[in-house]
Amino acid sequence: LVEVIDFLKEPERFTSIGGQIPRGTLLVGPPGTGKTLLAKAVAGESKVPFFSLSGSEFVEMFVGLGAARVRDLFKQAKEKAPCIIFIDELDAVGKARGFGAVGGHDEREQTLNQLLVELDGFDPNMGVILIAATNRPEILDPALLRPGRFDRQILVDRPDKPGRRDILNVHLKKITVAKNLDVDTLAGMTPGMVGADLANLVNEAALLSVRRKKVEVGMAEFEEAVERVVAGLEKKNRLINPVEKEIVAYHELGHAIVAMTLPETDPVQKISIIPRGIAALGYTMQVPTEDRFLMRRKELLNRIATLLGGRAAEEIIFDDISTGAQNDLSRATDIARSMVKEYGMSGNLGQVFFAHKKQNQFLNPTQEGSGDYSAMTAHLIDKEIRQIIDEQYERALEILRSKRTILIRAAKSLMESETIQGEELVALEAAVSKHSDFSDDTDAPDDRNALAA
């Protein structure tokens, strides 16, 4: 993008030796990463006219109107050259041809054909540069992406930790923050968040401070804002009966204790049994110490064991299981399935990729996915997934049986306060280990109602 700006400022530097600037630049990335903002920044830096349209503005009910609009746009751009044309949501007009609904189909294809012609037709050294943005590059027509049209595809990815820190600093200038606010810690608490999420997070923290009648935004408000964004709003009016509350407490502590025991897992920051969002009756918050882009097999197995820790705790304490593990089972099964079908981490099936490529469903809709492997292989895949899940569930049971005393004591504390910080759980484990003469039997929940009270 810096090259694009340099070309618009000093085109003769590039053309003097016969070089050609890329005609089209495609910004690709998840929603909210700042693709539109980046295009505006390029226009602002290069100080040239900026034509901004959305892909959906070309698509009309009347056949031929979209194509006429494309011709008109490029005609205006050539008169104002050097300039930038920016098309947001390119997938609305650039979807692959040859399939889809009949209604309005000819119109969209004509618009796309006109866009392809215009991209080929203008002089590359005239100074008209086309920038487009999309978060669905897999459905774009291959003719759009060939060299000479959209030469450059720039990934605008989710920001890493330093990126999140810089974005937070931009938004923090707009509000009054406490002097001791640690932006590094805050950036570490928000893995996977994009620019739009971080802007929303800062706004949520500011609103919380106003509600609490504070004159500045502190770390407590930001922590609460992270929980609101990740887990949802607190449901203080949702009354849970004591027996269910006890089940949720043991379930969440099962996750936390397994995560604390296993190596190379994200540190536990907070355990809560306050209902949040649509369905969460409680949650265990783990905050990664650093951004990760690769996962080893051991780490994936540890993550599955942590997810199954909640159900394991219910079985150990109550000798029964509840419906609360639905989301945990779904996520654990997804990880196990990916290990077997995508990552080649199965001993019996070997280094073979069995999953379907995601973009094929768009670009080659006639391809059948079920014929990729035999029924016997499908049976083996199911067996391997089941074996991984069963082995990690046994690991979780073994860990929690050995730490039963800590589980029971922490559950009592959690039911009283409704929230425990990760450091408190670590301190409790250290205290129990130090005084190992405590017997599990003294804390055994013989009278369920008394313990719940």
N, C-alpha and C positions, 0 to 999 in steps of 0.2 A: 504493500500500500504506500510505503514511502517512495518507492520507484514511480508509482502512479502520480504522486504529488510532484516529484522532480520533473517528470515528463510534462505535466501541465504548466509548470513554471518555466522550464527551459527545454522545449522540444528539440531545439537544434543540436543539443548535446548528444541526443540519441540518434537523430536522423543523419548527422554528418558522416557517420561511418556505415550507414545503410541498415542500422538496426530498426526494428519495429517494436513499438510498445504493445503489450498484450491488449487486445480489443475489449475483452470481457473479463470481469473478475466476479467469481461467485463466492459469496460468503455463506459458509455452511456451519451449522451448529445448533444446539438445543435451544428451545424458546427461552428468551430472557437473558441471553448472554451478551446482548448489546450489538447485534449486527447492524441494525438501522442506525444506531448511535454512531457506530464506527464509520458508516458511509457519510453521515452528516459531518463528522470530524474531518474526513478526507476533503470534502467540498470546502469546509471552512478554512482548512490549512492552505489549500491551493488557490483560494480566492477566485473561483470561477463560478459561473451560473450552475445551478443545481436543479435538475428536473426530477421530481419525486412522484412516483405513482405506485399503486398497489396492483398486483397481477389481476385481481378480480375486477378492476376498473376497465380492463380490455374486453371482458367477456360480457356480451349483451344478448338480449333476446333476438334482436334482428340480425340476420345473417349479413356479414360484410361490414358491420359497424366497427367491430373490434379491429379488423385488419386496417380499416381506414384510420382508426385512432392511432395505430402503430405507425402508419406512414406519416401522419400529421406530427407525431412526437419527434420522429427522426428528422423531419424537414425543419422543425423549429430548432432542434439541437444543432443542425449543420449551420444554420444562420447565426447561432450564438457561439459557435466553436471558438476557442476551446471550452468545453463544458463536461459535466457529468450527468448521465442519465441513471437514476436509481430506481429499480423495480423491486418492491418489497413483495414477499410471498410469491416468488416466481412459479411455484408449483401449481398455482391457480390457472395459469395460462400455458405452462410448459410441460404439462403431464404427457407421458409417453402416448403416442398415437397408436390406434389399432385396436383398442378395446374400451369398454365403458358403456354408459347409457347412450341411447340414440338421441334423446331430446337435447338439443343444443350442442350436439357433438360436432356437427359440421362447422358450426360457428367457431368453436374453440380450436378446431384443427386449422381453419383458415387463418385465425389470428396467430397461431403458432408458426404456420408456414410463412406469413408475412414478416414475423419477427426474425425467422431464420434468414430470409432474403435480405432484410435490412442489415443484419449483422455481417453478412457477406459483402453487401453492396457499397458501404462507405469506405473512403480512403483511410487506411489505418493511421496515417500521419496527420490527419486533419485535426485531431485533438478532441474528438468525441469519444469518451470512455464510458462503457456500460458497466455498472455495478449492480448485482442482483443478490438477494438474500433468500434463503429457504432453510427450513428445518426438516425437509423431506427430500433429500437429494436422490434417494433410490427410485422415486417415481418420475423423475425428469426424463424427457426424451433424449436418447443417446445423441441425436443430431445436434442438440444444444451444447453438449459437453465436449464436442470434438475440438481439436486445435484450430484456431482461426475464429472461433466464436467465443465460448467461455474458456479461454486458455488457462486461466489460473483458478484453482479452487482453494480457498483459504479457510481453514478450520478455525472457527471462533468457538473454542471449547469452554467447558466450565473452568473457572479460575482456580489456580492452585492456592496454597496458603498465603504466599506473599501477595498474590493477585487479590485475594479476598481482603487482606489487610489494607491494601491501597484503595480498593473500592469502598471499604468501610470508612477510611479516613476522609474520602470525598463527601460521603453522606453525613459524617459526624460533624462536619463544619457547619451544617445547617441547624444543629440543635445544641443546647447547653449541656455539656457532659461533665461528670465529676473528674477532678484532676488526677485521681489515682486509677482511672479506667485503663485496663490492660487490653489494648487492641489486639496484641499477639494471641492472648488466650482466647479472645472472642473469635478471631479468625480460625483458631484450632477447633472451636466448638461448632463450626458451620461447614463441615465437609460436604461437597456436592452441591452447595448452594450457588446459584448464578447471581448476576448483578441485580436482577429484579427482586430476587428473594432477599438479598442483603438490604436493598432500599426499603423493602417492606418490614424487615426485621428492625431497622433503626426507627422507623415510624411507629411500630408497635411498642418499642421500649419508651419512646417519648410520650405516647398516649398513656402508658401505664404510670409513668412519673406524674403526669397531670392528675390522674385519678387518685394517686397516693398523696397528692398535695405537696409534692417536692419541687424544688426550684431548679434541680439539675438531674440528669439521667445517670444512674450508677450501674455497677456491675450486676446488682440483684435484678434490676429491671431488664437488663439484656439477657440474663439467664432465663428469666420467666418468658421473655419474648421468644427465645430459641425454642422453649418447650411448647409455646403456643403455635409456632410455625410448624414444628415437627410433629407434635402429638395432638394438637387441637386445643380448644378452650376447656378450662376446668368446668366440670358439671357439678357444681356445689349443691344443686337441688335434686340430684339423683341419689336417693337414699338406698343404701345397700344394707341388707340385713347382716347381723354379726357373723353368721356362719359363712356367707359368701365372702365377706370381708376377710375372714381368716383364710379361706381358700386362695384368694387373690394375693394375700401377704406371703404365704408359703410359695405360691407359684412364682412371684417376682423374685423372691430371695433365692429360689432354685436357679434361675438364670444368673443372678449376680454371683452366687458362691461358685458355680461351675466356671464362670468367666474369670473370677479372681484366681482360681486354682490352676487352670490350664495356662501353659506358657504361650507367649506371642498372641494374646488376645487384647482387644482395646480395653483400657482401664475403665472400671465402673465409676461413674460420677455421681449418680443419684438413683435411688429406688423410691417409687411413689405408688400408693394405692388410692390416689384421688382419681376418680373417673375423668377421662378427657375425650374430646372429639365425639365421633359417632358411636364407636363400639369399644374403645379401650377402657377397661376397668382399672388398669394400673399399667405401669411401664418401668423398665429398667433402662437408664440412659448410659450408653457407653460412648466415650469421646476418644477418637483416635489421636495418637500422639503426633502423627505425621500423615501426609497424603500418600496413598498407596496406589500403584498401578499394576502390580503383579501380586498374585496370591499363591503361596506354596500349598501342596496337598495337605500337609499337617495343619496349616492355618484354616483351610476349608473344613477339615474334619473337626477341629476345635470349635469352629463357628456353629457347625451342626449340633455338636454336643451341648453348647451353650443354649441354643434355641430349644433343645429337648429337655433342658434342666428344669423348666417350669413344670412340665408334666411329670418328670421323675420325682420332684419334691412332693407333688400331690399324692403319688402312689405310695411313697415311703411314709408320709405322715397320716394320711387318711385311709390307706389301703383301698383307694378308689380314685377315679379320674373324672375330670369335668370337661365341659365344652370350651373352656378358656384357652386351650392350646391350638385352636383352629388356625390362626395366623402363623404361629410358630411352625406347625406341621407343614403348612403350605410353603413357607420359606425354606425350611430344611430340605423338603423334597425337591424344590427347585435347584438348590445347590447340589444335591446328590445327583440329580438328573443331568445337570451341566457337567459334573465331574465325569460321568460315564459317557455321555453322548457328544460332548464338545471338547473336553480337555484331555481325553485319552488317559484318564487316571484310574482305569479299571484293570486289574491284573488279568482277568479272564478274557476280556474283549480286546485288550491291547491298545496300540496307538492308532485308533481308527476314529474318524469323525462321522457321526451318525445323524447329527442335527441337520435341519434344512436351512439353506441360506435364506436370510430374511428378505432380501430384495427380490428373490425369484417370484414371489407371489404377485409382485407388481409387473415386472418386466417380462415374465414368461408365464402368464396365467394358466396356460394349458398343461403345465408340468404337474404330474401327480406326485404328491409327497409320499404316499403309502407304499410305493414300489421301490423305495430306496434300499430296503433290506428285508430279509425273509422273516417269516413268522417265528422261526426258531431263534433268530437274533433278537427279535422284539421280546421274546420270553426271557432270554439271557439278560437283556438290558433291565427288564423289570426285576429280575432276581438280584442283579448287582445293586440296583438302587435300594431295594429292600434290605440287603445285607449291610450296606453302609449305614442306613438309618438305625437298624437294630444294634449294630456294634457301638455306635455313638450313644444310643440310649442306655446301653449297659454301662458305658463309661460314666455317663452322668449319674446313674443310680449308685455306682460304686463310690464316686466322689462325695455325693450327698449323704450316703450311709456313714462314711468316715467322718463327716462334719455335721452329724445330726444335732449335736449340742449347740453349735453355732447357729444352725438353722432355726432351732426352737427359740433360743434367746433373742436372736435378731427379729423373729416374727413377733414376739411380745412387744419389743420396742417399736416396731413398724406399725403395729395396730394402735399403739397409743399415740404416736406422733404423726402417722400417715405418710411421713417422708423420712428417709435416711440418706445422708450423704455417703459417698464411697469411702471417705476417710474414716467415718464412724464404724463402718462394717469391718475395715481393716484393723482398726483399734480393738474392736470386740473380738475378732479372731485371735489377735495377739494375746489378749487378756485370757481367753479361754485356753489357749495353748499353754500359757504360763501356769495357770492353775488347773493342770490336767487331772487333779484329784476329784474334780466335779464329776458326778455321775450323771449319765443321761437320764436315769430313772427319776431323779429328783425334779426334772423339768418336763417329764413326759406328759402330754396333754390328756390325762385320764378323763377329766371332766371337761368335755368340749365346750359346754355352755359357760362354765366359769372362766375358761381361758379367753373365750370370745368377749365376755364382759370386761 
